[in-house]
Amino acid sequence: MTKAVRRFLPVVVIAAAVVFPFMAGPYPLAVAQSVLISMALAVSWDMLLRSGQISFGIAGFFGIGAYGAALTTLKLSASPIISILLAGACSAAVAFMLGFVILRLRKVYFAITTLALAEIFQVIIHNWGDFTGGPEGIVLPSLIFNGDARSLYWLALASVLLACALSALFQRSRLRFALTAVRNNEVSARSSGIAIFSYLMIAFVTTSFLQGIIGGIHVQIYGYASPDSVFDANYTLLPLAMALLGGTYSTPGPVLGAVLLGVASEYLKLKIPYGHLVVYGIIIVLVILLLPAGLYGQYRKRVKARAAHA
Amino acid sequence: MRVVVTRSIARPGRTWQPVLLIALTVIGTAAISVWKPTALVYGVQRAGLYAAVAIPMALILGIVHIVNLAHGELMMVAAYLSYFAARLLGLDPFVSLVPVAVVMAIFGLLVYLLTVKHALKAPELNQLILTFGLAIALSQTVNLMFTSQSWKLSLGYVSASATVGDVSFGVFDFVYVAAAIALAAGLQLFLKRTRMGKAALAVGQNPRGAAIVGIDVGKTYAFVFALAVGLVGGVGSLFLAKQAIFPMVGGPYTMKSFCLVAMAGVGNIVGILYCSLALGLAESIIDGIRGYAGWSNMVFFVIIIATILVRSWRERKV
């Protein structure tokens, strides 16, 4: 791929994504919208993974965002867009406070603790009935944009663009070097004077902010939040599998993976309504064993090899 | 840095002591404030189940150095096997325990040979994601085949109860306590007394050194993995006798097992018994407080955070 193509490809893809609603019927539009939500989550998950910390807690921050948006709409009668931003702020604030403790954990400990987070948040929301509506959940009085399918799609697209923009910012700033150094060798990163904790905190709070925003958008689109629906483990599983298949440590990887797996899963959902998630588990296993760099990573490797050869 | 490393190797099993002290103090005060003798009994029984599930995970982590996030799911699969043995062949879970354990050991060996074996040299994160994928694949396959409906055997003997003074409680769950103690004792004997066990211990401490003195590291890994899956399979059979089973039933046990293993310190099997006791008692006491029953799931989260914090605090002091 030449340099010109590489520069224009994102523009073309974004333009195609923006005009997509004018060409597609209601069903493809609904599918695309749910793929976009998972895509944004996949990109946000990858952003934290670049620091070598694997989070199994996407659903947790997604759920906090969902409840943040629902509660601010109901109790503060915030407008939908404001409530989505407040949802991001809620998630970021929770991540910031928890960060002081859990960012001291590494690898397995971090992973398991984040896995537990989603469940913990769910327990809190479930049991704090007076404030959160308890197990029955919350129903919003009205949908954002009065439920207009195209506007909802663009809203989901906006979350993807925001995630990709932040991800690109991560890749172009010194954050990238700091996070990569932490991932490769924390001791040598520390001895090179990198303020590891601060960088991890930035990454953790940013990704949680994104996941909160996405949760907020989800709740505004569907107008409903319950502990079982928004803390569903699928919100961890799908983005994770998408990012892995597409290729981690990059922005295009998770996007590519989300398109492939999202469309495939929609097809499978029609064929096998229960248990189509087994495919995600199998894909995760196969990718780790056979294609650890993912599709985009494999492509980058090949480009690099060709460049070295020439 | 060096001092820290030597210290943690020299005293691998001591990390749980301060945590346990804190936990027991908290539990003590809670117990006094809401004195319920049954909470203590049920806490001990719950601890037995936790320990019985956690000990095989400790075996894999201590020797193969893999965090198996599919651990609880393997127990779930075994429980389903045992369920079908009961429904189709009329076998009592206590009878099908042995064949289920054997089948699960073979299944574990297959899982090891097909997946885990190829990720032994991969970065730790890849191993984690791999076993996470396995967990999803297992639970969703069961979901696909048997739906998410929960199933339960209704066996008469599980509702056996005893009365001490004016307190009466179920006694069946002491089976789990017995199983946990038997597992801990059996593994200690196996690792310290048998040739295979000693080899496994050596591989766990230093695979390269073990290879140099002529131990087949690959075979040992395969054997230990299969053994652990077989053991958790047996526990799954016992699990079925009392509990309802559904595809997602294993997940919490994976997390709690890991929490216990981390708390006890890798390689400390007896420590798991004490740590389970603390977790089980704490949970059952919170369950016993009226209006707060739903919060008991938070206990293990608090414990794992406390464990890690205490550990990092101790290391910094050195």
HADDOCK unambig.tbl for C-alpha pairs under 7 A between the chains (distance, minus, plus):
assign (segid A and resid 54 and name CA) (segid B and resid 125 and name CA) 6.94 0.50 0.50
assign (segid A and resid 107 and name CA) (segid B and resid 125 and name CA) 6.94 0.50 0.50
assign (segid A and resid 112 and name CA) (segid B and resid 255 and name CA) 6.83 0.50 0.50
assign (segid A and resid 116 and name CA) (segid B and resid 301 and name CA) 6.85 0.50 0.50
assign (segid A and resid 120 and name CA) (segid B and resid 298 and name CA) 6.04 0.50 0.50
assign (segid A and resid 123 and name CA) (segid B and resid 295 and name CA) 6.70 0.50 0.50
assign (segid A and resid 127 and name CA) (segid B and resid 294 and name CA) 6.52 0.50 0.50
assign (segid A and resid 274 and name CA) (segid B and resid 144 and name CA) 5.83 0.50 0.50
assign (segid A and resid 275 and name CA) (segid B and resid 140 and name CA) 5.28 0.50 0.50
assign (segid A and resid 275 and name CA) (segid B and resid 141 and name CA) 6.67 0.50 0.50
assign (segid A and resid 275 and name CA) (segid B and resid 143 and name CA) 5.54 0.50 0.50
assign (segid A and resid 275 and name CA) (segid B and resid 144 and name CA) 4.33 0.50 0.50
assign (segid A and resid 277 and name CA) (segid B and resid 140 and name CA) 6.19 0.50 0.50
assign (segid A and resid 278 and name CA) (segid B and resid 136 and name CA) 6.54 0.50 0.50
assign (segid A and resid 278 and name CA) (segid B and resid 137 and name CA) 4.89 0.50 0.50
assign (segid A and resid 278 and name CA) (segid B and resid 140 and name CA) 4.76 0.50 0.50
assign (segid A and resid 278 and name CA) (segid B and resid 141 and name CA) 5.83 0.50 0.50
assign (segid A and resid 281 and name CA) (segid B and resid 133 and name CA) 4.39 0.50 0.50
assign (segid A and resid 281 and name CA) (segid B and resid 134 and name CA) 6.15 0.50 0.50
assign (segid A and resid 281 and name CA) (segid B and resid 136 and name CA) 4.84 0.50 0.50
assign (segid A and resid 281 and name CA) (segid B and resid 137 and name CA) 4.32 0.50 0.50
assign (segid A and resid 282 and name CA) (segid B and resid 133 and name CA) 6.55 0.50 0.50
assign (segid A and resid 282 and name CA) (segid B and resid 137 and name CA) 5.74 0.50 0.50
assign (segid A and resid 284 and name CA) (segid B and resid 130 and name CA) 6.64 0.50 0.50
assign (segid A and resid 284 and name CA) (segid B and resid 133 and name CA) 5.17 0.50 0.50
assign (segid A and resid 285 and name CA) (segid B and resid 130 and name CA) 5.20 0.50 0.50
assign (segid A and resid 285 and name CA) (segid B and resid 133 and name CA) 5.32 0.50 0.50
assign (segid A and resid 285 and name CA) (segid B and resid 134 and name CA) 6.49 0.50 0.50
assign (segid A and resid 288 and name CA) (segid B and resid 126 and name CA) 6.41 0.50 0.50
assign (segid A and resid 288 and name CA) (segid B and resid 130 and name CA) 6.19 0.50 0.50
assign (segid A and resid 289 and name CA) (segid B and resid 118 and name CA) 6.81 0.50 0.50
assign (segid A and resid 289 and name CA) (segid B and resid 119 and name CA) 6.88 0.50 0.50
